């Protein structure tokens, strides 16, 4: 095997890399918040302008923290967290929690919320 010194390093073309454009930036939070009706959900805006949405039965929670979720190093909160979604489980099935950074596009969060709401139904 011989090494061609003129061809050292990584060489490719843009076409070979199949470069793409990706949605970036926080977007408009109202694309998410507007999905929750006043009849089925409670909305609270706190003194930091963070938004908290919960279902009337208390099993669903969405938190929007435009400047990051508050908390220090000794607390269990993540400063860069922009969105928190949680669904409480039942006695037989565990719930789940997910969080997203402050720069996660609101369209992505809206799609997740749409799917979660589509799976809920009145008892």
N, C-alpha and C positions, 0 to 999 in steps of 0.2 A: 504494500500500500504506500502510495506516495502522497505527499501533501503539497498542494499548489498554494504557495504563499500569496499569490495575487488574488486568491479567492477566500482569504481568511475572514472570519466573522460571520454574521448572520445576514443572508441576502434573500429577499423575497419581493413580491410585488403586492400592491394594494389589492389587486383582484384575488391573489392567492390567500390573502389574509381575510378576505370577505368582511371588510370593515362595515360596521353598522352604526346608525345613529340610535341613541337610547334616550328615553325620557328621563330628564334630570330636573331637579329643583322641586321645592316644596309644593308649588301649585296653590290652588284655592281650597282651603279647608271646608268651605261651605258645600263643596261637592260631596263631602262625607256627611256632615252634620244635617244637611237637608233631607237625608234619607230617613230620619227618625221623626215620626209623627208625634204631636203633642198628646194625642189620645193614648198612645202605647208606651211612651218614653218620657222620662223626666230629664229636663235640661238645666244645668247649673253652670253659670259663669262665675268664677271666683275672683278674688281681688288681684290676682296675677294675670287675669284674662285667659286662664286655662278653662277649657270647656269639659264638662263631665256629663255624660249621657248614661242613663241606666233604664232598664226595662222596668215596668211597673211591678213586676214580680221580684225584681232585684237579682235576677240570675244573669243578666247581660250588663256589661259595663264597657264604655268607651271613654277614654281620656285623651284629650288633645292638649299638648303642652308646646305652644309655638316657640318658646325660648328654652326648651328642655325641661324635663321633670325635675323639680327641686329635690335637694338632698345633698348630704355630704358623704365623704369617704367612709364614715362609720355607719351610714344608713344603707338599707337594702334598695335604694333607688338609683337609677341610672341618669346621670346629668344630661347625656345626649339623647335621651329617649323623647321622641316627639309624639308618639301615639302608643296607647296601651289598649288592648282589647282582651276581655276575659269573659268566659261563659262558665258559670258554676255547674258542676256535675250533679249527679244524683247519688243515692245510696249505692247504686250498682255500677254506675259508669262515671269515671272521673271527668272533670271539666278540663278546660284548657285556657292558656294565656299566651298572647303574642304581643310583641312590641316592635316598633319601627322607629328609626331615627328621625330627627327633626327635618332632614332634607329628603325623606322618602316622598315621592310625588303623591299628592292627594288622590289622583286618579287610581293609583295602585291600592290605596287604603279603601277608596270607594268600591272598588271591585271586590275586595275581601269582604267588606261589610255587606254588599249585595248578596254574596254567596251565603254568608251567615244568616242574614234575614230570610233568605229563601228556604232555609232549612227549619226555621222556627214555625210553630203552629200552636194555636190555642189548645188547651187541654179541655 
